[in-house]
Amino acid sequence: MNCPVAGRIIGIVWVREDKSGSLIRRRYFLETCSLGLGAMAVSSLSRAESDGPVQPGQPHYPPRVKSVIFLFMAGGPSQLDLFDHKPSLAKYEGQQVPDSVLADQELPFIERDAALMASPMKFVRRGECGAELSEALPHLGEVVDDIAIIKSVKTDAFNHAPAQIFAHTGHLQPGRPSIGSWVTYGLGSSSRDLPAFVVLDSGNGISGGAACWGSGFLPSVHQGVPFRSQGDPILFAGNPPGIDRRLQRETLDALAKLNRRKFAINGDPEIATRISAYELAFRLQSSAPELIDLASESKGTLELYGAEPGKASFANNCLLARRLVERGVRFVEMLYTGWDHHSDVLGGIRKTCGVADRPVAALLKDLKQRGLLEETLVVWGGEFGRTPMVENNPALGRSRGRDHHPNAFSMWIAGGGIKAGQTLGKTDEFGYHVVEDPVHVHDLQATILHLLGMDHENLTFRHQGRDFRLTDVAGKVVKKLLA
């Protein structure tokens, strides 16, 4: 601290006394002392009055990508029926998993004596890389040489809400910043008229809720902004009847003047966030409707995705994701529920892949042909996988399903800086444990930040007396994934 003070503590703020004994306003304290809070507050206010809500930050080293599209498949996609082909399960169909495999494992719903079940899906080798993919993913097979499949992902929770929160925040309980918030905190925004972090939901929400895109203890300017794919993109952003754009502008100017006065008194950085939010909402009234107007896309592009202008769908959201990163949005969170197949895994996989396979493959094709894939990171996966044992529970109406499985599941990643066309990691013959190249969720988070030019160990925020980071005290960059 570079303030030469003889002071006392008032509340939680150290306040300087001058020689006359009078108190110096906290504004002086915030501006003069070399404290992160003061610098952040003044910086936030200047950003709020500038052309953009959050100015681009400086990465730790040259980034490989500018934006991230996180395709989060909520519910836990079955890796055994999509990516991790296990012919041995057919051999042991109906038999119990050996005790040596289960050991002290916890199982959420099924009994320990549940029988093994082979995948009802056929697998075929696709692309020049020869990766084995389920027949449920014919479109992804067309772009498999552009992705890196990870068969050895592990997480720390086997129930949906904590596992989803962990996948996004690196912590099992709500209250920590999400990965999208960490990214915008570290890098800022490169879009003047759109939020830096946008959320697109193609279902009825997820168990982890808003904690998965919240800013936690980071300034609230970094939280995700949910968009709708039809109607008003953001609820209540439009003017009510009788309020035209000129009157709104005059109202916002008056409100900003009052907020700046309040800021001068107490230096609260959330006031700067509020000013920024009002200004961004004003610009969104013009930019957001243009964004979701898919009718401006060519017929060929709409057919590629299976998108239909004016309707809410996962296909439309995939196309919106491309339009968002094209316009400089830093982090796009795509949510698609429906992967929790405790019963009829065959019918469930066919249904969800029937919705998701074509648009996801189209997104990769579209990004690539526009030259955007090299500067965009696309991540696909859920909060955990499924067990090799069958779930049959007549009391719950369940049969031929699979239970939650955090020990070994599959995800894939594509885009700039990724060594595409590879399959990383290996599981045992039952698909129960990772036996080669384990990738913990913290490792994946560290790798995403690395590709954006940030060191996960140095991207920190001081809260309650200590430094916090996305990867907690763990995580390492998965160098085998890098080109």
Buried (B, 14 or more C-beta within 10 A) or exposed (E): EEBEBEBEEEEEEBBBEEEEEEBBBBBBBBEBBEBEBBBBBBEBBEBBEEEBBBBBBEBBEEBBBBBBBBBBBBBBBBBBBBBBBBEBBEEBEEEBBEEEBBEEBEBBBBEEEBBBBBBEBEBEEBBEBEBBBBBBBBBBBBBBBBBBBBBBBBBBBBBBBBBBBBBBBBBBEBEBBBBBBBBBBBBBBBBBBBBBBBBBBBEEEBBBEBBBBBBBBBBBBBBBBBBBBEEBBBEEBBEEEEEEEEEBEEEBEEEBEEBBEEBBEEBBBBBBBBBBBBBBBBBBBEBBEEBBEBEEBEEEBBEBBBBEBEEEBBBBBBBBBBBBBBBBBBBBBBBBBBBBBBBBBBEBBBBBBEBBBBBBBBBBBBBBEEEBBBBBBBBBBBBBBBBBBBBBBEEEEBBBBBBBBBBBBBBBBBBBBBEBBBBBBBBBBBBBBBEEBBBBBBBBBBBBBBBBBBBBBEBBBEBEEEEBBBBBEBBBBBEBBBE
